[in-house]
Amino acid sequence: MFGFFKKKKKEPENLEEILAQFKDLKENFETLSKELKNLKEESVFSIQKISIFRYNPFSDIGSNQSFSIALLDGNDSGVIITSLYTREGNRTYGKPIKEGISKYTLSEEEKEAIGRAKGSQIRNPKSEIRNKS
């Protein structure tokens, strides 16, 4: 609609100007390639894999109000957070994960959440509900 802010590119008039534009394009491409490589290397350390696993750890309490959530980076390192709901209260636990393993004992539900997170990406988080009897 309005072309006030558009820069009009000058067409090259001779071979020298064409070569200069190719040189500029090559330099821009190399710069972008380096930046992309750096972004890929850094993104390994951001949360990429998420899984939440809801369950009922006690037979006398219903509606799957307990859960374990795994938040992992590209190296399968991160944290598992577990919340256990009882009639008397709620307890929350956090355990560090390094390369898919924790130095702390993991419950079956926590192992399940970690396993599911390893198979997921942040674009497609998985959530399942299960009753434990």
Secondary structure, 3 states (H helix, E strand, C coil): CCCCCCCCCCCCCCHHHHHHHHHHHHHHHHHHHHHHHHHHHHHCCCCCEEEEEEEECCCCCCCCCEEEEEEECCCCCEEEEEEEECCCCEEEEEEEEECCECCCCCCHHHHHHHHHHHCCCCCCCEEEEEECC
